[in-house]
Amino acid sequence: MEEELWQIQRQSHRLQEFRIEIQGLWDDDAARHINLAMLNPHQDDDADMVKAFGDQHNNLNECEHHRELAVENADTASELSREFNEIIERVDEDIEVAIQFEQQYHSFRSESQRILAEVDPLISQAKEAIQGAPAYES
């Protein structure tokens, strides 16, 4: 597009140079009429067109830059999403292990309470037996 812009600017400049060159050679009512009716408006339109084309070129370059940024951001978001999903998978695995540990804790606690319930009466019996036994002297 830069090449096209340069070509249009060059053609426009050559046309204006040509008009300046023939101004002294072609100076009659017909020339004034053609200049007023056609070439002067064309010169104004030409300047507006070249400016608009340049603006469009700049806008397209800016759009391309923003598109590239959007692609980079999308790639970054995709990578972060992948990493986030990996973290979620590891957290899910950790939660499963924690649940297993909690279940094991409850099982050990129940077993401990059951054993304590059996041991408490035996301790009481042992204390009674010791209290009723003769004292040991060394």
C-alpha positions in Angstrom: 0.0 0.0 0.0 2.9 2.3 0.6 3.9 1.9 -3.0 0.4 2.9 -4.2 0.4 5.9 -1.9 3.8 7.0 -3.3 2.6 6.5 -6.9 -0.5 8.6 -6.3 1.5 11.3 -4.6 4.0 11.3 -7.5 1.2 11.4 -10.2 -0.5 14.2 -8.3 2.7 16.2 -8.1 3.5 15.7 -11.8 0.0 16.9 -12.7 0.4 20.1 -10.7 3.9 20.7 -12.1 2.5 20.2 -15.6 -0.2 22.8 -14.9 2.4 25.3 -13.8 4.5 24.6 -16.9 1.6 25.3 -19.3 0.1 28.2 -17.4 1.9 30.7 -19.5 1.4 28.9 -22.8 -2.3 28.2 -22.4 -4.0 31.4 -21.2 -7.3 32.0 -22.9 -11.0 31.8 -22.0 -11.1 28.1 -22.6 -8.1 27.5 -20.4 -9.6 29.6 -17.6 -12.9 27.8 -17.9 -11.2 24.3 -17.8 -9.1 25.4 -14.9 -12.0 26.8 -12.9 -14.4 24.0 -13.8 -12.1 21.0 -13.8 -8.5 21.3 -12.8 -8.7 23.6 -9.7 -11.4 21.4 -8.2 -9.4 18.4 -9.2 -6.4 19.8 -7.4 -8.4 20.3 -4.2 -10.0 16.9 -4.5 -6.6 15.4 -5.3 -5.0 16.9 -2.1 -8.0 15.6 -0.1 -7.7 12.2 -1.7 -4.0 11.9 -1.1 -4.5 12.9 2.6 -7.4 10.5 3.0 -5.4 7.7 1.3 -2.4 8.5 3.7 -4.8 8.5 6.7 -6.3 5.2 5.5 -2.8 3.8 5.2 -1.9 4.9 8.7 -5.2 3.5 10.1 -4.6 0.2 8.4 -1.1 0.1 9.9 -2.5 0.9 13.3 -5.2 -1.8 12.8 -2.5 -4.3 11.9 -0.5 -3.4 15.0 -3.6 -3.8 17.2 -4.4 -7.1 15.5 -0.9 -8.3 16.2 -1.3 -7.3 19.8 -4.7 -9.1 20.0 -3.1 -12.2 18.6 -0.3 -12.0 21.2 -2.8 -11.4 24.0 -4.9 -14.3 22.8 -1.7 -16.5 22.7 -0.8 -15.3 26.2 -4.4 -16.0 27.5 -4.3 -19.4 25.9 -1.0 -20.3 27.6 -2.2 -18.9 31.0 -5.4 -20.9 30.6 -3.4 -24.1 30.0 -1.2 -23.4 33.0 -4.3 -22.6 35.1 -5.9 -25.9 34.1 -2.7 -27.8 35.0 -2.8 -26.1 38.4 -6.5 -27.0 38.9 -5.7 -30.6 38.0 -2.9 -30.7 40.7 -5.2 -29.0 43.2 -7.9 -31.6 42.5 -5.3 -34.4 43.1 -4.2 -32.7 46.3 -7.9 -32.5 47.4 -8.3 -36.2 46.7 -5.3 -37.0 48.9 -6.6 -34.7 51.6 -9.9 -36.5 51.6 -8.2 -39.8 51.8 -6.1 -38.5 54.8 -9.3 -37.2 56.4 -11.0 -40.6 56.0 -7.9 -42.3 57.4 -7.9 -39.9 60.4 -11.5 -40.7 61.1 -10.8 -44.4 60.9 -7.8 -44.2 63.2 -9.7 -42.0 65.6 -12.6 -44.5 65.7 -10.2 -47.4 66.2 -8.4 -45.4 69.0 -11.7 -44.7 70.8 -12.6 -48.4 70.5 -9.2 -49.5 71.9 -9.4 -46.8 74.7 -12.9 -48.2 75.6 -11.3 -51.6 76.0 -8.2 -50.3 77.8 -9.9 -48.1 80.4 -11.6 -51.0 82.3 -8.3 -53.0 82.2 -6.5 -50.0 83.7 -9.1 -49.7 86.4 -8.8 -53.4 87.2 -5.0 -53.1 87.3 -5.2 -50.2 89.7 -7.6 -52.2 92.0 -5.3 -55.1 91.9 -2.3 -53.0 92.8 -4.2 -51.4 95.7 -5.2 -54.7 97.1 -1.8 -56.3 96.7 0.8 -56.3 99.5 3.4 -53.6 99.3 6.7 -54.7 97.8 9.8 -54.0 99.8 13.2 -54.0 98.4 
